[in-house]
Amino acid sequence: MMRVEIWSEITCPWCGLGSHRVDRAVRRFEHGDEVDVTHRSFPLSDRYPVGSIVSVREATLRNYGLAGARLEATTGKIEAMAEQEGLSPYRVLDNQVGNTRLAHEFLAHASAEGKNRLAWDTIFRAYFGAARPIFGLDELLDLGEEIGLEREETRRVLTEGRFRQQVQDELELGQHLGATGAPFIVVEGRYAVAGAQDTDTVLGILRQVWHATHPTVVITESDAAICGPDGCAVPAGHAAHA
């Protein structure tokens, strides 16, 4: 299997779109059934205190001084791109932001239960598709039930912070590999690309890495002298001289 890892922040609109583009590229890839896609945590929301939730409009004004028509144009462009690629609705501007550390711990727990892709797809769909809040314990427990996680066990896991260190470890691993932001994609642990690349670019990267890591076998018309599990074959043209 060829391994593809995606470091993402849940509330990053480019991350939700980037994840969708990777999925589309894998579906178009000739060896897509031999690609394993795994999501990793890259939390970027520590500027927000736990329990503090603000609107995207307020956050972008406070953090970047962006508001009014400029803000509408910037977020509208992302929403339009998402719609063109089959993600609709994709709500960026009329959403909320807050500290996502607990949500990342939830995703790590779901991953440990064999639901990495399902959990990340579900949380992106809930956040960008329905503008559902994903910052509080009860909200995450509801999401957990939707993907088949046992509610009280999930509550214990999150309350005890069992995956707190894993989230931090994934963040630091991404940084060690070169990530300065999200999304950040690593293929086969060696080939990295930053940002939400378009589907054709991701597909090209998959093909390039596949060819670099899988040697091409040249087939000729003549018989070949080869040894296998059942012994060594003699080419037909040399059998009489054996």
BELLIN-V972506 format. One record per residue. N is the residue number from 1. RES is the residue in three letters. OMEGA is omega in whole degrees, -180 to 180 (999 if undefined). D_LAST is the distance of its C-alpha to the last C-alpha in whole Angstrom. Layout:
# BELLIN-V972506
N & RES & OMEGA & D_LAST
N & RES & OMEGA & D_LAST
This chain:
# BELLIN-V972506
1 & MET & 175 & 42
2 & MET & -172 & 43
3 & ARG & 176 & 47
4 & VAL & 178 & 50
5 & GLU & -179 & 53
6 & ILE & 174 & 57
7 & TRP & -174 & 60
8 & SER & 166 & 63
9 & GLU & -172 & 67
10 & ILE & -174 & 68
11 & THR & 179 & 71
12 & CYS & -177 & 69
13 & PRO & 177 & 69
14 & TRP & 180 & 66
15 & CYS & 177 & 64
16 & GLY & 179 & 65
17 & LEU & 179 & 64
18 & GLY & 177 & 61
19 & SER & 178 & 59
20 & HIS & 180 & 60
21 & ARG & 177 & 58
22 & VAL & 179 & 55
23 & ASP & 179 & 55
24 & ARG & 180 & 55
25 & ALA & 180 & 52
26 & VAL & 179 & 50
27 & ARG & -180 & 51
28 & ARG & -176 & 49
29 & PHE & -177 & 46
30 & GLU & -179 & 43
31 & HIS & -176 & 42
32 & GLY & 180 & 45
33 & ASP & 177 & 44
34 & GLU & 179 & 43
35 & VAL & 178 & 46
36 & ASP & -178 & 48
37 & VAL & 180 & 52
38 & THR & 177 & 54
39 & HIS & 177 & 57
40 & ARG & -177 & 59
41 & SER & 174 & 63
42 & PHE & -176 & 64
43 & PRO & -178 & 68
44 & LEU & -168 & 70
45 & SER & -176 & 74
46 & ASP & 176 & 75
47 & ARG & -180 & 78
48 & TYR & 176 & 79
49 & PRO & 177 & 81
50 & VAL & 180 & 80
51 & GLY & 179 & 82
52 & SER & -179 & 83
53 & ILE & 179 & 82
54 & VAL & 179 & 83
55 & SER & 177 & 82
56 & VAL & 180 & 80
57 & ARG & -180 & 83
58 & GLU & -177 & 85
59 & ALA & -179 & 82
60 & THR & 176 & 81
61 & LEU & -178 & 84
62 & ARG & -172 & 84
63 & ASN & -174 & 81
64 & TYR & -178 & 81
65 & GLY & -175 & 84
66 & LEU & -179 & 82
67 & ALA & 174 & 85
68 & GLY & -175 & 86
69 & ALA & 179 & 84
70 & ARG & 178 & 82
71 & LEU & 179 & 81
72 & GLU & -179 & 81
73 & ALA & -178 & 79
74 & THR & -179 & 76
75 & THR & 179 & 75
76 & GLY & 179 & 76
77 & LYS & 179 & 73
78 & ILE & -180 & 71
79 & GLU & 179 & 72
80 & ALA & 176 & 71
81 & MET & -179 & 68
82 & ALA & -180 & 67
83 & GLU & 179 & 69
84 & GLN & -177 & 66
85 & GLU & 173 & 63
86 & GLY & 177 & 64
87 & LEU & -179 & 66
88 & SER & -2 & 70
89 & PRO & 175 & 72
90 & TYR & -168 & 71
91 & ARG & -180 & 75
92 & VAL & -173 & 75
93 & LEU & -177 & 78
94 & ASP & -178 & 80
95 & ASN & 179 & 78
96 & GLN & 174 & 79
97 & VAL & 180 & 77
98 & GLY & 180 & 78
99 & ASN & -174 & 76
100 & THR & -176 & 72
101 & ARG & -179 & 71
102 & LEU & 178 & 72
103 & ALA & 177 & 70
104 & HIS & 176 & 67
105 & GLU & 175 & 67
106 & PHE & -180 & 67
107 & LEU & 177 & 64
108 & ALA & 177 & 63
109 & HIS & 179 & 64
110 & ALA & 179 & 62
111 & SER & 179 & 59
112 & ALA & 178 & 59
113 & GLU & 177 & 59
114 & GLY & -175 & 56
115 & LYS & -177 & 59
116 & ASN & -177 & 58
117 & ARG & -178 & 57
118 & LEU & -178 & 60
119 & ALA & -180 & 63
120 & TRP & 178 & 62
121 & ASP & -178 & 62
122 & THR & -177 & 65
123 & ILE & 174 & 67
124 & PHE & -178 & 67
125 & ARG & 179 & 68
126 & ALA & -175 & 71
127 & TYR & -177 & 72
128 & PHE & -178 & 71
129 & GLY & -176 & 71
130 & ALA & -178 & 74
131 & ALA & 177 & 76
132 & ARG & 175 & 76
133 & PRO & -177 & 77
134 & ILE & -172 & 74
135 & PHE & -175 & 76
136 & GLY & -178 & 78
137 & LEU & -177 & 76
138 & ASP & 178 & 78
139 & GLU & 179 & 76
140 & LEU & 177 & 73
141 & LEU & 177 & 73
142 & ASP & 178 & 74
143 & LEU & 179 & 71
144 & GLY & 178 & 69
145 & GLU & -180 & 70
146 & GLU & -179 & 69
147 & ILE & 173 & 65
148 & GLY & 175 & 65
149 & LEU & -180 & 66
150 & GLU & -169 & 69
151 & ARG & -175 & 72
152 & GLU & 176 & 74
153 & GLU & 177 & 70
154 & THR & 177 & 70
155 & ARG & -180 & 74
156 & ARG & -179 & 73
157 & VAL & -177 & 70
158 & LEU & 179 & 72
159 & THR & -179 & 75
160 & GLU & 180 & 73
161 & GLY & -175 & 71
162 & ARG & -177 & 68
163 & PHE & -179 & 66
164 & ARG & -178 & 68
165 & GLN & 180 & 66
166 & GLN & 178 & 63
167 & VAL & 179 & 65
168 & GLN & 179 & 66
169 & ASP & 180 & 62
170 & GLU & 177 & 61
171 & LEU & -178 & 63
172 & GLU & 177 & 62
173 & LEU & 178 & 59
174 & GLY & 178 & 59
175 & GLN & 179 & 61
176 & HIS & -180 & 59
177 & LEU & 176 & 56
178 & GLY & -178 & 59
179 & ALA & 172 & 61
180 & THR & 179 & 64
181 & GLY & -178 & 65
182 & ALA & 2 & 64
183 & PRO & 180 & 62
184 & PHE & -174 & 59
185 & ILE & 176 & 55
186 & VAL & 180 & 52
187 & VAL & 179 & 49
188 & GLU & 176 & 46
189 & GLY & -174 & 48
190 & ARG & -174 & 48
191 & TYR & -174 & 49
192 & ALA & 176 & 53
193 & VAL & -178 & 55
194 & ALA & 174 & 59
195 & GLY & -180 & 61
196 & ALA & 180 & 61
197 & GLN & 179 & 59
198 & ASP & -173 & 59
199 & THR & -180 & 56
200 & ASP & 179 & 54
201 & THR & 178 & 54
202 & VAL & 179 & 53
203 & LEU & 178 & 50
204 & GLY & 178 & 49
205 & ILE & 179 & 49
206 & LEU & 180 & 47
207 & ARG & -179 & 44
208 & GLN & -180 & 44
209 & VAL & 179 & 44
210 & TRP & -179 & 41
211 & HIS & -180 & 39
212 & ALA & -175 & 39
213 & THR & 179 & 38
214 & HIS & -179 & 35
215 & PRO & 179 & 33
216 & THR & 177 & 31
217 & VAL & -179 & 28
218 & VAL & -180 & 27
219 & ILE & 176 & 25
220 & THR & -179 & 23
221 & GLU & -177 & 22
222 & SER & 175 & 18
223 & ASP & -179 & 15
224 & ALA & 174 & 15
225 & ALA & -174 & 13
226 & ILE & 174 & 15
227 & CYS & 179 & 16
228 & GLY & -179 & 19
229 & PRO & -177 & 21
230 & ASP & 179 & 19
231 & GLY & -176 & 16
232 & CYS & -179 & 13
233 & ALA & 175 & 11
234 & VAL & 179 & 8
235 & PRO & -175 & 10
236 & ALA & -177 & 10
237 & GLY & -178 & 10
238 & HIS & -175 & 7
239 & ALA & -176 & 5
240 & ALA & -177 & 6
241 & HIS & -177 & 4
242 & ALA & 999 & 0
